[in-house]
């Protein structure tokens, strides 16, 4: 829960909200239910929820954390929104005080690289004391060996997330190529590899309709451990699909602030879409629930 801090500045008093770091999301459950899947606890390495911050104000950031801090593992300041967002220092301080790492979207990394300003980008990470960074090539054509070299260099400085998949809906990458790219980026030092979907959820892992490219995901999982991936899944139907496939502790990304609490109920089988998924066999038999 947030606590209130009274500050006196130049003779005036200000009420400021701050946030204590949360470890166990279950401490926020208001009552007890059986047959609820066990959620990994913060700091998590699986069951991650990555939030897409597309330009929240300082107040909106505080409000989001006041209700959803236990369920947020990492925040992405989408694409290059950090370049134009006012009060960036203040917002980053709020996230830091809540023990939630933040990183700039991969498009900003690409914007620096394409302008031959990679060293400036590294200095930027130090300036804002960021502990994570994203390496992507969704907007520019980048040879894989070059991308992996950027991952290796940044991994000496911060925790690196890399992203695979194009933002161009007409560019279809075959499954074998996805696997090859993911493996090489993990070997280069990426902590997690993000499956591209954009904030709309209609490219990369998904068809233009938002439907999951099921065969692609299942083929990736034949050779890549599920905990090494963060699947961008901004749409509810996509989140449900991944939870049913991989369980409550699947890593999901590009989650809108307003969808954080709803997503947690999906993970726990407490929303209609996954209501039956985690019930045991005895309960399903008693209530004549189809086990599919």
Steps between C-alpha positions, in 0.01 A plus 500: 500500500623858438619701793476878534804721539468862611768724350574859593648700212556875522242538771232293329391148587441238232337159527695245296412138441775243505501124458663226696654216296266203482627143519203270528200568283295254708519738796258717302233234465197610696369152575586133453403274212612146435602372154675822410831450317817592685649825369871561502608771743689821441772537398386256233687333217183345360140612517617849409261775406657773288296820490486731201517861620408708195529834676342480843513818704668505839160483670384218275818308579438539872138392459601191301753395763256558784279219371727278289857524630506134620422382147746716304845354439643736242385809311574597142474865404357422159704553182653852533243659732777571752645753254193725521354419844515790750606427859693190394739517797211525745315206346811281494556582868149379582561166328839466666350565843253218431789265410370461145761512222432716195644495152467711189324341203707332232402758239699760694804270491454467123463876464841549664666219304374614159643847574837353602444608863535170684755645743253779577236235571730328750563832673124555513452175689759613755350848526159361597651215705307238304575136576333355189506570127333359191678408177267467203500523123130529429528830312837465327676220316788388721727199433464244778871501586487878540192476724668236716806720535281780634350250745845391615617858552189610689497183712825623656313809617136400566256210484403460135168405352506433127204494266435271206241568231425778257261790543414462131188282475602396149832357616442141610794330673485119480508305828848352444636855461330615821667214686839577348474869590379433855779252569772730370373795705479296820854378437613860443381591850132589482319434829164452325394510137179685422266368232388803297133591478506882528263676739207404277568124488463455125850426368782256574351231723152584378311534176350834399174387665677454834479120477801318643733334249458182699732283291778759533474517880484125542799448272703760690423316823644175364847653531470806726420485872175686566655701785757649258224669302278800564197477274353836410126449544310828531158351418296302754444206265878476449568504874241226553655287225848517652378433855310193382803379307777572752328559834472782750874575492544576133692822426272756333580845367349819357228491765305825530482653851122457506540127424737411787237390752287326233809310380577378851149358527553323167824352634321373811194353327271764645359638177251323278757433228719283727246421773505124444863468402656454845220308674592147607348186350269435795346846477458472123329162537267625773392801295506311168760735357667402175870436569614641166 
